[in-house]
Amino acid sequence: DKNLEISKDAAIDIGVKHIKDEEGQQTKIESVQLSKSNLSGIRNGTTTWNASFTYGNEVKGVVIDAQNGEVLTQNSYEKGDGPVSVGVNRSGKEKERKYIKQESDIKAFDTIDLKICSADVELVEGDKYGIKYVYGSKGNRITYTNKNGKLTVKSHNKKQNKSKVNSYVIITVPKKAKLSKSDLSVTSGDITLGKLNCSNIDVTCCSGDVEVKNASYNQIYLSVTSGDIVINGDLSNTTNCDAVSGDVIMYCKGKKNNCSYDLICTSGDITVDGKKNDKNVHVNNNSKNKITVNTVSGDIDLSFK
């Protein structure tokens, strides 16, 4: 290390100063791990000190140029979560922070209770029960528990989300699994339901769109404010949609006479199989498959294929 301008101790001092400048001077560093490496690519041949600092429930990694002491990159994450490297500007200030959690094989569950703000949500088919989520700041962190067959996911929005990170939650369910109930509530985010089997689905979304693709269910209720609803797939028992300031678009696999439907619209158009209707539509085919749609300031478009 004699050929390096920045010694091991100096690198630690630089890292500690960098953290305290960002997190506050009272931040107490509990442990430090340090290693040395050589970069490739644009900075090929540059020797760096890679310092990992632990404080509270936080772990921060800082990469420091061993010749001039410049902080090149850093990553920041909570204990138990995985890091995502982010860049810093020339003054060493962080450009973007991202927290990420991924569990690709968790205990089986049959119920989902999700309440999320400022993030997109996907509930889709996968190889195993799993969850992945990403968020951009500790003030808007996402957590989950999986107990007694119930997966609970929620966000903790302590302040306005100013992060540029695209926050999201992805929940996977095995192909042959059947869920009993999924209760999803999202504010400022989109919801996508993929090919899955769930008896009862209840979705509430504000300032976001809802898309249902080939899901199988006994009953589904979708309520959206300031967003659209799109359903594409087989007719499946009871479907209820309420939309305010948004459209409802349904592409149903099956024959029209195998379905009863009530389409009610205030300030918008109603179209069934390409034919526009001048008033609300009520059709009773004495079928177990029932569709009820109510919109305010939005169109209804129902198609059978």
Disulfide bonds with the S-S distance in Angstrom:
none
